[in-house]
Amino acid sequence: MAHFLQKLDDKDKVALRDELLVFADIVGGKNSFLKILESIRHSSPHPLVSKDPILRFVGGYIKWNKNVHKNNLMLLSIRMNARSDEVQNLMPTKEDKSYKNSSNMLRSLSPLTFEVVLNKEPEKTVFSFKMFDIIDSQTTNMNKIFEVIFFSPINMVKKLINLEDTKD
């Protein structure tokens, strides 16, 4: 299965790139942004399951409003890997044997909001994003910003943020 970044059309890639560039500018530029992503990928345990719901970087931090339990992160990873190129929905069908556990995990994690805060005086939230995009009671997709920051391969993110506009 191809990564979701490879399946975006050009218009969606440019829109996501622009949103990521805003985030990168906030944290000190593209290189600083990529260093944050690399630190997330190399962290053990994953920052989402750390004791404190905060990820510090030079000049600021990302905080979220509740801890993520390891079993929920593992189930989320399973659901992410179960997605197909055509269907990005994290919610399994009601007939699926993992429906109850997956539904409980999604319900538990859906209120998660991530805030990027800079250490400048006064500290303030300058960027925020959710973990999921909830479409309806049976459709929950991973928020693209969340997925890029916490899970997408660095090389794909680098290609995306360096993407040139293709204007006719």
N, C-alpha and C positions, 0 to 999 in steps of 0.2 A: 504494500500500500504506500502510495506517495504521501509525503507530508502535506498538511493543509496549505502551507505556503506555496508549494508547487502547483496546487490546483486553483489558486486564485486567478481570476482574469486580470488583465493589465490595469484596468480601472481600480479594482479592489486592492491590487498590490500597491499602486501609487497612494491610495487613501491610507492604507495601513502604514506604508513607509512614512508618509507625512506625519501621522500620529506618533510613530516611534521617534521621528526626528525631533518633535516637540519634547518628548520625554528625554531624549539624549541631550538636547540643549539644556534642559533643566538640571541634569546631573553632571554637566561639564563637558559635553561633546560626545561624538561617536565613540572615541576610544574609551572614555570613562564608562559609557553605557555598556560597551562590550566587556570591559573588565568586571563590571557588576554581574553580568550574565555568566562569565567564566567562574567567578567566585561562587555563584549559585550552583553551577554544574559540578564544581569540585567539592562542595560542602558535604560533610557527612556528620550527622544525618542531614537530610534535606532541610533547608531553612524553614519550610512550611511546618515541619513537625518539631521545631526547636521549642524549648521550654518557654521562651518569651516570643510573642508574636511580633518580631521586629527584625529587620535586616538592615544593618548599618553599612554605609559606604562613605567615602570621603566627601564631606560637605552635606551629609544628610542621612536619611533613612527611609525605609519603606516599612510601614506598620499596617497590621490588619487587626480586625476587631474580635477575633477569637482564635484559640489554638486549633490546629488540625491534628487529629489523632492519626497515628501511623497506619492503623487498619483502614481508615478512610482514604488516606493517600494511596495505599496499595490498591484499594478497590477503584479509586479514580483512575489510576494508571491502567488497570485492566479494562475499564470502560473506554478510556482513550484509545487503547490498542484495538478494541472491538469495533471501533468506527470504520466505516468503509469510505471509499472516495466519494460515493454518491450520498451517503447518509452520515452526517456529522453528529447526529443526535446521541447524547450520552445515556438517555433513558431507554432501557430495554423494553421490549413488549411485555405485556402482562403475563404471557405464556412462558416467558424466559424464567428459568429457575433462579436467576440472580435478581429478579425484579424487586423483591422486597428489600434486600440488602442495598441494591443500587438506589432505589427510591429513597430509602432512609438516609443514605450517604449524601445524595443530591440535596435533599431537604435540609440536612444538617449543615452543609457547606454553602448553600445558596445565599445566606445573608452576608457572607464574607465580602468585605470591601477593603481594598488596598489603597493606602494614601501615601504619597511621596511627600516628605517633609524636608525642607532645607533648614540647616542649622543657623541661617542668618537671623539676626534680630529683627523683629520677633519671628520665632519659628511659625511657619504656616504651611498648610497643605497647598501644594502647587499643582498636583496631578493626582487623579484617583481613577480607579477602575474596579470592576466587579470580577468575580471568579467565573461566573456563568452568565450567559444570555438566556433567560427563561422566555421561551416563545409561548408555550401554553402548558397545561398540566401533563402532557405527554411528550413535550419537546423541550429539551435543555441542551444548549450548545456551549462549548467552552468559549469564553471570551478570548478573542484573538490576542489582545494585549497581554492578558494573563498567561496564555499559552506560550507566547513568544518569550516573555520575561522568565518564566519558571521552567519551561520544558523544551522549547525548540532548539535544534542543533545550531551552535554558534555560527558555523559556516553559512547556513541558510539565512540567518538573521543578518549577517554581514553583507551578503549579496542583496538582501532586501533594502537595507538602509543606504546602500550605495547605488541603488537602482536609478538609472537615468530616465527622465520622462521621454516617452516615445510620442512625439507630436508629429502629426502629418503635415 
